[in-house]
Amino acid sequence: MSLQTVDGRLSVIGGASRSGKTAWTVKEVAKQARVIVWDAEEQWATLPGFKKIASRAELLKSVHSKGNARLAFVPSGNLKSLFDLWAGCAYYWGRYHGGCYVVAEELADVTSPGKAPGNWGLLIRRGLKRGINIYAISQRWAEADKTAIGNASQFVCFRMSSTLDIAYIAKRTRINADEMLILKPFEYVTYDVATGEQSKNKLTFRKK
């Protein structure tokens, strides 16, 4: 029996509001056929090709169906309880139906600086080796879970409003704080944990 797996990647994305985090992630998954999003602000649900999921029953039904789909779950109610349900569904969908791309927006709203809670922790710890690719997004990683930080395959850092947020990321990566301080809107620094490679880039947008 072979233990070799096709592993997914966990991208930890940070930056101030409207710095480019979501726009970067949209580009990353643009060509992927199986995507599931925690879409608390209903951004992804309005994008072409995404199906808005607005209830527990619809979410559960969607992840029990085989085949391709681009799902944006827009929660209404207890965010932490619904986030746990969504994370469990994302793990199930990826594990039993052939891998997928998972996007979790604004994690500081539903996690804390401690260990990743419930099904989100399960998804992070076990999902990568089952071919699940995860994009974990937060404006303030000092207020979000440390499990994602500790398991990250890469960090993508946009402009941050607080020097405390910059110091937090700099302490946990090899990205220089001074380089993050001078980032302009839509500029970002990436750091690959495995290779140590670091690069600076800027988002570009097509003119309509």
Backbone as a printed PyTorch tensor [residue, N CA C, xyz], in Angstrom:
tensor([[[  0.8430,  -1.1950,   0.0000],
         [  0.0000,   0.0000,   0.0000],
         [  0.8770,   1.2430,   0.0000]],

        [[  0.6000,   2.1800,  -0.8840],
         [  1.3720,   3.4090,  -0.9580],
         [  0.7790,   4.4760,  -0.0450]],

        [[  1.6560,   5.1990,   0.6490],
         [  1.2160,   6.2920,   1.5090],
         [  1.3600,   7.6370,   0.8180]],

        [[  1.7770,   7.6160,  -0.4450],
         [  1.9740,   8.8670,  -1.1620],
         [  0.6340,   9.5320,  -1.4580]],

        [[  0.5730,  10.8510,  -1.2550],
         [ -0.6520,  11.5970,  -1.5010],
         [ -0.3590,  12.8130,  -2.3700]],

        [[ -1.3990,  13.3150,  -3.0200],
         [ -1.3040,  14.5720,  -3.7450],
         [ -1.8410,  15.6490,  -2.8180]],

        [[ -0.9450,  16.3450,  -2.1530],
         [ -1.3490,  17.2640,  -1.1000],
         [ -1.8860,  18.5810,  -1.6430]],

        [[ -2.8100,  19.1500,  -0.8920],
         [ -3.2710,  20.4950,  -1.1570],
         [ -2.3470,  21.5100,  -0.4930]],

        [[ -2.6750,  22.7720,  -0.6640],
         [ -1.8970,  23.8540,  -0.0670],
         [ -2.8110,  24.7590,   0.7550]],

        [[ -2.2460,  25.2860,   1.8310],
         [ -2.9590,  26.2310,   2.6720],
         [ -2.3150,  27.6000,   2.5210]],

        [[ -3.0600,  28.5240,   1.9470],
         [ -2.5950,  29.8960,   1.7650],
         [ -3.2210,  30.7690,   2.8440]],

        [[ -2.3710,  31.4240,   3.6240],
         [ -2.8300,  32.3620,   4.6510],
         [ -2.6980,  33.7710,   4.0810]],

        [[ -3.8250,  34.4640,   3.9690],
         [ -3.8650,  35.7620,   3.3060],
         [ -4.2790,  36.8280,   4.3090]],

        [[ -3.4750,  37.8750,   4.4210],
         [ -3.7650,  38.9410,   5.3750],
         [ -3.6640,  40.3120,   4.7480]],

        [[ -4.3560,  41.2690,   5.3500],
         [ -4.2980,  42.6360,   4.8570],
         [ -5.5030,  43.4290,   5.2970]],

        [[ -5.3820,  44.7380,   5.2230],
         [ -6.4730,  45.6230,   5.6260],
         [ -7.6670,  45.4880,   4.6940]],

        [[ -8.7870,  46.0440,   5.1080],
         [ -9.9810,  46.0570,   4.2700],
         [ -9.6890,  46.7390,   2.9360]],

        [[-10.1360,  46.1270,   1.8530],
         [-10.0000,  46.6510,   0.4970],
         [ -8.5440,  46.7610,   0.0380]],

        [[ -7.7080,  45.9210,   0.5950],
         [ -6.2940,  45.9230,   0.1820],
         [ -6.0390,  44.9880,  -0.9850]],

        [[ -6.9880,  44.0670,  -1.2730],
         [ -6.8210,  43.1610,  -2.4150],
         [ -6.9210,  41.6840,  -2.0930]],

        [[ -7.2010,  41.3310,  -0.8400],
         [ -7.2060,  39.9300,  -0.4250],
         [ -8.1830,  39.0750,  -1.2290]],

        [[ -9.4300,  39.5210,  -1.2740],
         [-10.4560,  38.7390,  -1.9830],
         [-10.2020,  38.7350,  -3.4830]],

        [[ -9.8220,  39.8710,  -4.0270],
         [ -9.5540,  39.9500,  -5.4730],
         [ -8.4410,  38.9900,  -5.8690]],

        [[ -7.4030,  38.8850,  -5.0500],
         [ -6.3050,  37.9560,  -5.3240],
         [ -6.8090,  36.5130,  -5.2980]],

        [[ -7.6270,  36.1980,  -4.3060],
         [ -8.1240,  34.8320,  -4.1580],
         [ -9.0770,  34.4610,  -5.2870]],

        [[ -9.9010,  35.4060,  -5.7150],
         [-10.7910,  35.1620,  -6.8610],
         [ -9.9790,  34.7610,  -8.0830]],

        [[ -8.8830,  35.4560,  -8.3170],
         [ -8.0170,  35.1110,  -9.4550],
         [ -7.4030,  33.7300,  -9.2760]],

        [[ -7.0330,  33.3860,  -8.0640],
         [ -6.4040,  32.0960,  -7.7960],
         [ -7.3150,  30.9240,  -8.1370]],

        [[ -8.5990,  31.0600,  -7.8740],
         [ -9.5210,  29.9350,  -8.0750],
         [-10.3790,  30.0990,  -9.3390]],

        [[-10.0300,  31.0620, -10.1590],
         [-10.8610,  31.3910, -11.3340],
         [-11.0900,  30.2020, -12.2540]],

        [[-10.1120,  29.3170, -12.3890],
         [-10.2110,  28.1950, -13.3280],
         [-10.5710,  26.8760, -12.6420]],

        [[-10.8750,  26.9330, -11.3520],
         [-11.1800,  25.7110, -10.6210],
         [-12.6720,  25.4100, -10.6690]],

        [[-12.9930,  24.1420, -10.8750],
         [-14.3940,  23.7430, -11.0750],
         [-15.1130,  23.4050,  -9.7760]],

        [[-14.3320,  23.1350,  -8.7190],
         [-14.9410,  22.7480,  -7.4350],
         [-14.4420,  23.7000,  -6.3490]],

        [[-15.2920,  24.6520,  -5.9930],
         [-14.9260,  25.6860,  -5.0200],
         [-16.0660,  25.8440,  -4.0290]],

        [[-15.7300,  25.9670,  -2.7530],
         [-16.7380,  26.2310,  -1.7260],
         [-16.2310,  27.3670,  -0.8440]],

        [[-17.0850,  28.3700,  -0.6240],
         [-16.6650,  29.6130,   0.0250],
         [-17.5310,  29.9070,   1.2510]],

        [[-16.8610,  30.3030,   2.3350],
         [-17.5440,  30.9150,   3.4760],
         [-17.6560,  32.4000,   3.1410]],

        [[-18.8630,  32.8220,   2.7710],
         [-19.0780,  34.1190,   2.1340],
         [-19.9450,  35.0160,   3.0200]],

        [[-19.4270,  35.3720,   4.1790],
         [-20.2120,  36.0950,   5.1760],
         [-20.6890,  37.4590,   4.6880]],

        [[-19.9540,  38.0780,   3.7900],
         [-20.3300,  39.4020,   3.2970],
         [-21.0030,  39.3500,   1.9150]],

        [[-21.3230,  38.1600,   1.4560],
         [-22.0140,  37.9480,   0.1840],
         [-21.3030,  38.6390,  -0.9910]],

        [[-19.9990,  38.4290,  -1.0560],
         [-19.2170,  38.9390,  -2.1840],
         [-19.1310,  37.9100,  -3.3050]],

        [[-18.8020,  36.6850,  -2.9340],
         [-18.5930,  35.6250,  -3.9160],
         [-19.9000,  35.1970,  -4.5850]],

        [[-20.9910,  35.2710,  -3.8440],
         [-22.2760,  34.8180,  -4.3750],
         [-22.7370,  35.6430,  -5.5720]],

        [[-22.1960,  36.8410,  -5.7030],
         [-22.5740,  37.7070,  -6.8310],
         [-21.6660,  37.5310,  -8.0420]],

        [[-20.6240,  36.7130,  -7.9180],
         [-19.6970,  36.5130,  -9.0260],
         [-20.2580,  35.5150, -10.0340]],

        [[-19.9580,  35.7010, -11.3200],
         [-20.4250,  34.7540, -12.3410],
         [-19.9510,  33.3320, -12.0450]],

        [[-20.8420,  32.3820, -12.1730],
         [-20.4790,  30.9780, -12.0040],
         [-20.6560,  30.4390, -10.6050]],

        [[-20.9220,  31.3210,  -9.6230],
         [-21.1100,  30.8640,  -8.2440],
         [-22.5930,  30.7410,  -7.9110]],

        [[-22.9120,  29.7060,  -7.1680],
         [-24.2720,  29.4900,  -6.7060],
         [-24.3820,  29.9070,  -5.2440]],

        [[-25.3220,  30.7750,  -4.9470],
         [-25.5360,  31.2110,  -3.5680],
         [-26.2630,  30.1180,  -2.7860]],

        [[-25.6900,  29.7670,  -1.6360],
         [-26.3110,  28.8110,  -0.7190],
         [-26.6810,  29.5840,   0.5400]],

        [[-27.9410,  29.5420,   0.9340],
         [-28.3920,  30.4090,   2.0230],
         [-28.9900,  29.6560,   3.2150]],

        [[-29.0050,  28.3240,   3.1770],
         [-29.5960,  27.5740,   4.2840],
         [-28.7630,  26.3380,   4.6060]],

        [[-28.9290,  25.8420,   5.8230],
         [-28.2430,  24.6190,   6.2320],
         [-28.6190,  23.4510,   5.3200]],

        [[-29.9080,  23.3130,   5.0770],
         [-30.3900,  22.1800,   4.2810],
         [-29.8030,  22.2060,   2.8770]],

        [[-29.7560,  23.3840,   2.2710],
         [-29.2240,  23.5000,   0.9200],
         [-27.7290,  23.2110,   0.8940]],

        [[-27.0260,  23.6650,   1.9350],
         [-25.5880,  23.3990,   2.0220],
         [-25.3240,  21.9010,   2.1180]],

        [[-26.0300,  21.2310,   3.0100],
         [-25.8430,  19.7920,   3.1880],
         [-26.1720,  19.0230,   1.9080]],

        [[-27.2370,  19.4180,   1.2390],
         [-27.6160,  18.7620,  -0.0160],
         [-26.5450,  18.9630,  -1.0830]],

        [[-25.9830,  20.1660,  -1.1530],
         [-25.0060,  20.4940,  -2.1980],
         [-23.7340,  19.6680,  -2.0710]],

        [[-23.2390,  19.4630,  -0.8470],
         [-21.9690,  18.7470,  -0.6860],
         [-22.1470,  17.2390,  -0.7360]],

        [[-23.3800,  16.7650,  -0.7380],
         [-23.6220,  15.3390,  -0.9220],
         [-23.8070,  14.9850,  -2.3920]],

        [[-23.7600,  15.9920,  -3.2400],
         [-23.8920,  15.7570,  -4.6770],
         [-22.5150,  15.6760,  -5.3220]],

        [[-22.3200,  14.6830,  -6.1700],
         [-21.0480,  14.5470,  -6.8800],
         [-20.9970,  15.5330,  -8.0440]],

        [[-19.7920,  15.7350,  -8.5470],
         [-19.6440,  16.6100,  -9.7020],
         [-19.1090,  17.9780,  -9.3290]],

        [[-18.9970,  18.8300, -10.3250],
         [-18.4150,  20.1550, -10.1380],
         [-19.4670,  21.1590,  -9.6940]],

        [[-19.0250,  22.1060,  -8.8930],
         [-19.9070,  23.1870,  -8.4460],
         [-19.0400,  24.2800,  -7.8270]],

        [[-19.5460,  25.4900,  -7.8930],
         [-18.8890,  26.6400,  -7.2550],
         [-19.9210,  27.2300,  -6.2990]],

        [[-19.7120,  26.9810,  -5.0150],
         [-20.7120,  27.2470,  -3.9910],
         [-20.2730,  28.3830,  -3.0730]],

        [[-21.1590,  29.3420,  -2.8420],
         [-20.8840,  30.4370,  -1.9150],
         [-21.9420,  30.4030,  -0.8130]],

        [[-21.5270,  30.0000,   0.3860],
         [-22.4670,  29.8960,   1.5040],
         [-22.5480,  31.2410,   2.2190]],

        [[-23.7280,  31.8440,   2.1960],
         [-23.9710,  33.1410,   2.8400],
         [-24.7390,  32.8780,   4.1340]],

        [[-24.0630,  32.9390,   5.2860],
         [-24.7080,  32.5630,   6.5480],
         [-25.6650,  33.6320,   7.0560]],

        [[-26.6800,  33.1770,   7.7730],
         [-27.6230,  34.0700,   8.4220],
         [-28.0160,  33.4410,   9.7490]],

        [[-27.5040,  34.0160,  10.8410],
         [-27.7470,  33.4360,  12.1520],
         [-26.4760,  33.4380,  12.9770]],

        [[-26.3100,  32.4120,  13.7750],
         [-25.1330,  32.2940,  14.6290],
         [-23.9110,  31.9690,  13.7690]],

        [[-23.0300,  32.9390,  13.5920],
         [-21.9230,  32.7600,  12.6520],
         [-21.0040,  31.6110,  13.0400]],

        [[-20.6540,  31.5060,  14.3090],
         [-19.7020,  30.4690,  14.7140],
         [-20.2820,  29.0660,  14.5230]],

        [[-21.5510,  28.8950,  14.8310],
         [-22.1950,  27.5930,  14.6390],
         [-22.2810,  27.2440,  13.1630]],

        [[-22.6510,  28.2280,  12.3490],
         [-22.7670,  27.9830,  10.9150],
         [-21.4030,  27.7750,  10.2640]],

        [[-20.3870,  28.4590,  10.7820],
         [-19.0350,  28.2660,  10.2530],
         [-18.5590,  26.8410,  10.5190]],

        [[-18.8640,  26.3150,  11.6850],
         [-18.4780,  24.9420,  12.0090],
         [-19.1730,  23.9630,  11.0580]],

        [[-20.4510,  24.2030,  10.7980],
         [-21.1800,  23.3610,   9.8480],
         [-20.5590,  23.4550,   8.4560]],

        [[-20.3120,  24.6680,   8.0040],
         [-19.7280,  24.8780,   6.6690],
         [-18.3760,  24.1840,   6.5450]],

        [[-17.5140,  24.3300,   7.5500],
         [-16.1800,  23.7120,   7.5020],
         [-16.2880,  22.1940,   7.4400]],

        [[-17.2300,  21.6240,   8.1890],
         [-17.4400,  20.1800,   8.1350],
         [-17.9180,  19.7370,   6.7600]],

        [[-18.7890,  20.5290,   6.1520],
         [-19.2820,  20.2150,   4.8120],
         [-18.1660,  20.3240,   3.7740]],

        [[-17.3240,  21.3440,   3.9160],
         [-16.2040,  21.5160,   2.9870],
         [-15.2480,  20.3310,   3.0680]],

        [[-14.9800,  19.8700,   4.2870],
         [-14.0990,  18.7150,   4.4640],
         [-14.7150,  17.4650,   3.8410]],

        [[-15.9820,  17.2460,   4.0880],
         [-16.6750,  16.0800,   3.5290],
         [-16.6370,  16.1200,   2.0040]],

        [[-16.9570,  17.2680,   1.4410],
         [-17.0160,  17.4180,  -0.0140],
         [-15.6670,  17.1330,  -0.6550]],

        [[-14.6040,  17.6530,  -0.0450],
         [-13.2680,  17.4340,  -0.5810],
         [-12.7720,  16.0230,  -0.3870]],

        [[-13.0640,  15.4400,   0.7520],
         [-12.5630,  14.0920,   1.0460],
         [-13.2750,  13.0160,   0.2410]],

        [[-14.5800,  13.1230,   0.1200],
         [-15.3430,  12.0330,  -0.4740],
         [-15.7460,  12.2620,  -1.9280]],

        [[-15.5370,  13.4540,  -2.4330],
         [-15.9440,  13.7250,  -3.8120],
         [-14.8150,  14.2970,  -4.6620]],

        [[-13.5660,  14.0460,  -4.2760],
         [-12.4650,  14.3050,  -5.1940],
         [-11.6890,  15.5910,  -5.0440]],

        [[-11.5510,  16.1030,  -3.8360],
         [-10.7630,  17.3180,  -3.6530],
         [-11.5250,  18.5640,  -4.0590]],

        [[-11.0960,  19.7180,  -3.5340],
         [-11.7830,  20.9640,  -3.8610],
         [-10.9390,  22.1400,  -3.3900]],

        [[-11.4260,  23.3210,  -3.6770],
         [-10.7960,  24.5610,  -3.2320],
         [-11.7210,  25.2230,  -2.2190]],

        [[-11.1860,  25.5290,  -1.0640],
         [-11.9650,  26.0620,   0.0510],
         [-11.4980,  27.4860,   0.3650]],

        [[-12.4310,  28.4150,   0.4360],
         [-12.1130,  29.8100,   0.7390],
         [-12.8690,  30.2240,   1.9970]],

        [[-12.1400,  30.6640,   3.0130],
         [-12.7540,  31.1150,   4.2640],
         [-12.4440,  32.5950,   4.4620]],

        [[-13.4760,  33.4180,   4.3650],
         [-13.3190,  34.8670,   4.4930],
         [-13.4240,  35.3090,   5.9610]],

        [[-12.6460,  36.3360,   6.3060],
         [-12.7230,  37.0310,   7.5960],
         [-12.7820,  36.0760,   8.7930]],

        [[-11.6850,  35.3450,   8.9680],
         [-11.6420,  34.3180,  10.0130],
         [-11.6680,  34.8710,  11.4290]],

        [[-11.2480,  36.1100,  11.6120],
         [-11.2770,  36.6780,  12.9550],
         [-12.7010,  36.7950,  13.5010]],

        [[-13.7010,  36.7630,  12.6150],
         [-15.0960,  36.8120,  13.0540],
         [-15.5540,  35.4980,  13.6720]],

        [[-14.9100,  34.3950,  13.3050],
         [-15.4310,  33.0840,  13.7030],
         [-14.3890,  32.1960,  14.3900]],

        [[-13.1520,  32.6760,  14.5050],
         [-12.1300,  31.9400,  15.2600],
         [-11.4740,  32.8950,  16.2540]],

        [[-10.5670,  32.3670,  17.0540],
         [ -9.8440,  33.1740,  18.0430],
         [ -8.3580,  32.8510,  17.9320]],

        [[ -7.4830,  33.5800,  18.6480],
         [ -6.0360,  33.3390,  18.5140],
         [ -5.5610,  31.9660,  18.9900]],

        [[ -6.4210,  31.1870,  19.5840],
         [ -6.0210,  29.8590,  20.0440],
         [ -6.0940,  28.8160,  18.9370]],

        [[ -6.2240,  27.5620,  19.3520],
         [ -6.3200,  26.4320,  18.4300],
         [ -7.5710,  26.5520,  17.5700]],

        [[ -7.4620,  26.1840,  16.3010],
         [ -8.6050,  26.2560,  15.3880],
         [ -9.7550,  25.4060,  15.9190]],

        [[-10.9580,  25.9510,  15.9390],
         [-12.0870,  25.2460,  16.5510],
         [-12.7160,  24.1900,  15.6520]],

        [[-13.2530,  23.1500,  16.2590],
         [-14.1320,  22.1830,  15.6260],
         [-13.7440,  21.7020,  14.2520]],

        [[-14.6940,  21.7790,  13.3520],
         [-14.5020,  21.2740,  11.9920],
         [-13.4950,  22.0910,  11.1860]],

        [[-13.3170,  23.3520,  11.5230],
         [-12.2910,  24.1500,  10.8540],
         [-10.9110,  23.5880,  11.1680]],

        [[-10.6910,  23.2140,  12.4120],
         [ -9.4340,  22.5770,  12.7940],
         [ -9.2300,  21.2590,  12.0690]],

        [[-10.2980,  20.4730,  11.9640],
         [-10.2400,  19.2000,  11.2350],
         [ -9.8720,  19.4410,   9.7710]],

        [[-10.4870,  20.4230,   9.1620],
         [-10.2240,  20.7440,   7.7620],
         [ -8.7670,  21.1360,   7.5470]],

        [[ -8.2290,  21.9550,   8.4190],
         [ -6.8360,  22.3930,   8.2870],
         [ -5.8620,  21.2490,   8.5180]],

        [[ -6.1010,  20.4680,   9.5770],
         [ -5.1450,  19.4280,   9.9560],
         [ -5.1800,  18.2180,   9.0220]],

        [[ -6.3550,  17.8780,   8.4880],
         [ -6.4810,  16.6530,   7.7020],
         [ -6.7990,  16.8820,   6.2220]],

        [[ -7.2360,  18.0840,   5.8990],
         [ -7.6970,  18.3300,   4.5410],
         [ -6.6070,  18.3570,   3.4960]],

        [[ -5.4420,  18.9090,   3.8410],
         [ -4.3850,  19.0860,   2.8410],
         [ -3.9390,  17.7520,   2.2520]],

        [[ -3.7910,  16.7400,   3.0840],
         [ -3.3120,  15.4460,   2.5770],
         [ -4.3800,  14.7080,   1.7770]],

        [[ -5.5760,  15.2720,   1.7410],
         [ -6.6490,  14.6980,   0.9330],
         [ -6.9450,  15.5540,  -0.2930]],

        [[ -5.9710,  16.3680,  -0.6560],
         [ -6.0820,  17.1360,  -1.8860],
         [ -6.9610,  18.3640,  -1.8080]],

        [[ -7.2360,  18.8480,  -0.5960],
         [ -8.0500,  20.0480,  -0.4260],
         [ -7.1200,  21.2600,  -0.3330]],

        [[ -7.3680,  22.2400,  -1.1610],
         [ -6.6070,  23.4860,  -1.1420],
         [ -7.4040,  24.5420,  -0.3880]],

        [[ -6.7700,  25.1950,   0.5710],
         [ -7.4810,  26.1080,   1.4650],
         [ -6.9050,  27.5130,   1.3560]],

        [[ -7.8100,  28.4950,   1.2780],
         [ -7.4320,  29.9090,   1.3040],
         [ -8.0630,  30.5270,   2.5500]],

        [[ -7.2270,  30.8470,   3.5260],
         [ -7.6850,  31.3770,   4.8030],
         [ -7.4020,  32.8790,   4.8400]],

        [[ -8.4590,  33.6820,   4.9950],
         [ -8.3610,  35.1260,   4.8400],
         [ -8.7580,  35.8380,   6.1290]],

        [[ -7.9640,  36.8480,   6.5000],
         [ -8.3310,  37.6630,   7.6530],
         [ -7.6810,  39.0380,   7.5590]],

        [[ -8.4060,  40.0470,   8.0160],
         [ -7.8070,  41.3720,   8.1160],
         [ -6.7690,  41.4030,   9.2340]],

        [[ -7.0490,  40.6780,  10.3080],
         [ -6.1720,  40.7200,  11.4850],
         [ -5.8660,  39.2940,  11.9520]],

        [[ -4.7020,  38.7940,  11.5920],
         [ -4.3490,  37.4330,  11.9800],
         [ -4.0130,  37.3140,  13.4590]],

        [[ -3.7080,  38.4110,  14.1150],
         [ -3.4720,  38.3610,  15.5570],
         [ -4.7490,  37.9830,  16.3100]],

        [[ -5.9070,  38.1340,  15.6440],
         [ -7.1820,  37.8150,  16.2720],
         [ -7.7820,  36.5170,  15.7250]],

        [[ -7.0990,  35.8580,  14.8060],
         [ -7.6010,  34.6170,  14.2040],
         [ -6.7780,  33.4280,  14.6970]],

        [[ -7.1350,  32.2250,  14.2510],
         [ -6.5550,  31.0240,  14.8660],
         [ -5.1070,  30.7460,  14.4600]],

        [[ -4.3550,  30.2440,  15.4150],
         [ -2.9330,  29.9680,  15.2030],
         [ -2.7030,  28.6640,  14.4410]],

        [[ -3.7140,  27.7980,  14.3540],
         [ -3.5490,  26.5400,  13.6300],
         [ -3.3180,  26.7930,  12.1470]],

        [[ -4.0590,  27.7310,  11.5810],
         [ -3.8590,  28.0790,  10.1740],
         [ -2.4580,  28.6450,   9.9560]],

        [[ -2.0340,  29.5220,  10.8430],
         [ -0.6850,  30.0920,  10.7480],
         [  0.3640,  28.9880,  10.7940]],

        [[  0.1960,  28.0370,  11.7060],
         [  1.1900,  26.9790,  11.8930],
         [  1.2300,  25.9630,  10.7790]],

        [[  0.1390,  25.8230,  10.0210],
         [  0.0790,  24.8290,   8.9500],
         [  0.1780,  25.4310,   7.5540]],

        [[  0.4370,  26.7230,   7.4720],
         [  0.4260,  27.4150,   6.1880],
         [  1.4900,  26.8810,   5.2350]],

        [[  1.1040,  26.7640,   3.9640],
         [  2.0600,  26.4540,   2.8990],
         [  2.6800,  27.7310,   2.3540]],

        [[  1.8760,  28.7920,   2.3420],
         [  2.3780,  30.0870,   1.9060],
         [  1.6200,  31.2110,   2.6010]],

        [[  2.2890,  32.3450,   2.7370],
         [  1.6760,  33.5530,   3.2710],
         [  1.5840,  34.5800,   2.1560]],

        [[  0.4450,  35.2620,   2.0840],
         [  0.2320,  36.3240,   1.1030],
         [ -0.1800,  37.5590,   1.8890]],

        [[  0.6970,  38.5460,   1.9510],
         [  0.4940,  39.6990,   2.8250],
         [  0.3030,  40.9800,   2.0390]],

        [[ -0.8910,  41.5520,   2.1640],
         [ -1.2020,  42.8400,   1.5700],
         [ -0.9580,  43.9480,   2.5970]],

        [[ -1.2090,  45.1780,   2.1920],
         [ -1.0340,  46.3250,   3.0850],
         [ -1.8590,  46.1370,   4.3530]],

        [[ -1.2320,  46.4170,   5.4980],
         [ -1.9190,  46.3030,   6.7840],
         [ -1.9910,  47.6720,   7.4560]],

        [[ -3.1020,  47.9160,   8.1620],
         [ -3.3250,  49.2210,   8.7710],
         [ -2.5550,  49.4070,  10.0750]],

        [[ -2.3050,  48.3250,  10.7720],
         [ -1.7070,  48.4050,  12.1000],
         [ -0.2810,  47.8470,  12.1090]],

        [[  0.6120,  48.5680,  12.7910],
         [  1.9820,  48.0650,  12.9550],
         [  1.9950,  46.8070,  13.8310]],

        [[  0.9910,  46.6540,  14.6830],
         [  0.8980,  45.4430,  15.5030],
         [  0.6150,  44.2280,  14.6280]],

        [[ -0.2460,  44.4000,  13.6090],
         [ -0.5320,  43.3030,  12.6870],
         [  0.7030,  42.9410,  11.8760]],

        [[  1.4400,  43.9480,  11.4530],
         [  2.6770,  43.7130,  10.7070],
         [  3.6750,  42.9540,  11.5680]],

        [[  3.8280,  43.3770,  12.8140],
         [  4.7730,  42.7240,  13.7250],
         [  4.3900,  41.2650,  13.9670]],

        [[  3.0890,  40.9960,  14.0550],
         [  2.6110,  39.6350,  14.2930],
         [  2.9910,  38.7240,  13.1250]],

        [[  2.7330,  39.1830,  11.8990],
         [  3.0610,  38.3770,  10.7210],
         [  4.5740,  38.2320,  10.5710]],

        [[  5.3000,  39.3080,  10.7780],
         [  6.7620,  39.2560,  10.6510],
         [  7.3620,  38.2540,  11.6260]],

        [[  6.8000,  38.1640,  12.8120],
         [  7.3050,  37.2490,  13.8400],
         [  7.1040,  35.7920,  13.4490]],

        [[  6.0570,  35.5250,  12.6750],
         [  5.6950,  34.1430,  12.3370],
         [  6.1090,  33.7360,  10.9280]],

        [[  6.7090,  34.6470,  10.2060],
         [  7.2270,  34.3450,   8.8770],
         [  8.6130,  34.9570,   8.7590]],

        [[  9.1880,  34.8450,   7.5670],
         [ 10.4730,  35.4990,   7.3220],
         [ 10.3040,  36.7670,   6.4910]],

        [[  9.0720,  37.2500,   6.4190],
         [  8.8230,  38.4940,   5.7000],
         [  9.2580,  39.6680,   6.5630]],

        [[ 10.0700,  40.5360,   6.0100],
         [ 10.5940,  41.6710,   6.7470],
         [  9.4870,  42.6800,   7.0230]],

        [[  9.3830,  43.1350,   8.2700],
         [  8.3530,  44.0960,   8.6520],
         [  8.4690,  45.3910,   7.8590]],

        [[  9.7020,  45.8300,   7.6150],
         [  9.8990,  47.0740,   6.8680],
         [  9.3210,  46.9820,   5.4630]],

        [[  9.3980,  45.7930,   4.8690],
         [  8.8530,  45.6200,   3.5170],
         [  7.3340,  45.6810,   3.5300]],

        [[  6.7080,  45.1600,   4.5680],
         [  5.2570,  45.2310,   4.6740],
         [  4.7790,  46.6510,   4.9640]],

        [[  5.5830,  47.4120,   5.6630],
         [  5.2170,  48.7850,   6.0180],
         [  5.0330,  49.6790,   4.7940]],

        [[  5.7600,  49.4090,   3.7260],
         [  5.7380,  50.2980,   2.5610],
         [  4.8260,  49.7930,   1.4360]],

        [[  4.0760,  48.7280,   1.7080],
         [  3.1630,  48.2150,   0.6850],
         [  2.0640,  49.2340,   0.3860]],

        [[  1.7690,  49.4000,  -0.8890],
         [  0.6870,  50.2630,  -1.3350],
         [ -0.5430,  49.4110,  -1.6380]],

        [[ -1.7240,  50.0430,  -1.8240],
         [ -2.9160,  49.2420,  -2.1320],
         [ -2.6960,  48.3070,  -3.3150]],

        [[ -3.1140,  47.0740,  -3.1430],
         [ -3.0270,  45.9990,  -4.1320],
         [ -1.6150,  45.4430,  -4.3330]],

        [[ -0.6430,  45.9500,  -3.6020],
         [  0.6790,  45.3180,  -3.5800],
         [  0.6850,  44.2510,  -2.4930]],

        [[  1.4620,  43.1880,  -2.7150],
         [  1.5140,  42.1250,  -1.7220],
         [  2.8540,  41.3940,  -1.7860]],

        [[  3.1810,  40.7760,  -0.6680],
         [  4.3930,  39.9610,  -0.5600],
         [  3.9740,  38.5220,  -0.3130]],

        [[  4.5590,  37.5920,  -1.0590],
         [  4.2950,  36.1740,  -0.8260],
         [  5.5430,  35.5100,  -0.2470]],

        [[  5.3070,  34.5500,   0.6340],
         [  6.4080,  33.7810,   1.2220],
         [  6.0310,  32.3070,   1.1980]],

        [[  6.8080,  31.4900,   0.5000],
         [  6.5930,  30.0550,   0.4160],
         [  7.3390,  29.3710,   1.5540]],

        [[  6.6050,  28.6850,   2.4040],
         [  7.2040,  28.0930,   3.6020],
         [  8.2090,  27.0030,   3.2620]],

        [[  7.9030,  26.1570,   2.2820],
         [  8.7630,  25.0250,   1.9460],
         [ 10.0840,  25.4510,   1.3130]],

        [[ 10.0080,  26.4190,   0.4180],
         [ 11.2100,  26.8120,  -0.3390],
         [ 11.9170,  28.0340,   0.2360]],

        [[ 11.1930,  28.8030,   1.0540],
         [ 11.7620,  30.0500,   1.5650],
         [ 11.7370,  31.1770,   0.5460]],

        [[ 11.1340,  30.9200,  -0.6180],
         [ 11.1060,  31.9400,  -1.6680],
         [ 10.1440,  33.0640,  -1.2980]],

        [[ 10.5740,  34.2890,  -1.5470],
         [  9.7750,  35.4640,  -1.2390],
         [  9.7400,  36.3830,  -2.4560]],

        [[  8.5680,  36.9620,  -2.7300],
         [  8.4660,  37.8640,  -3.8760],
         [  7.4340,  38.9490,  -3.5930]],

        [[  7.5950,  40.0650,  -4.2790],
         [  6.6580,  41.1840,  -4.1580],
         [  5.9670,  41.3860,  -5.4930]],

        [[  4.6410,  41.5550,  -5.4670],
         [  3.8600,  41.6960,  -6.6890],
         [  2.7550,  42.7230,  -6.4820]],

        [[  2.0160,  42.9980,  -7.5580],
         [  0.8750,  43.9020,  -7.4810],
         [ -0.2540,  43.3410,  -8.3240]],

        [[ -1.4680,  43.3950,  -7.7630],
         [ -2.6260,  42.9630,  -8.5120],
         [ -2.8850,  43.8890,  -9.6820]],

        [[ -3.2340,  43.3180, -10.8070],
         [ -3.6300,  44.1010, -11.9710],
         [ -5.0340,  43.7010, -12.3670]],

        [[ -5.7600,  44.6280, -12.9340],
         [ -7.1490,  44.3960, -13.2970],
         [ -7.3600,  44.7590, -14.7580]],

        [[ -8.1650,  43.9480, -15.4240],
         [ -8.4910,  44.2400, -16.8180],
         [ -9.4220,  45.4260, -16.9040]],

        [[ -9.1850,  46.2770, -17.8770],
         [-10.0850,  47.4110, -18.0970],
         [-11.3470,  46.9120, -18.7780]],

        [[-12.4670,  47.4080, -18.3040],
         [-13.7440,  47.0030, -18.9020],
         [-14.0240,  47.8290, -20.1590]]])
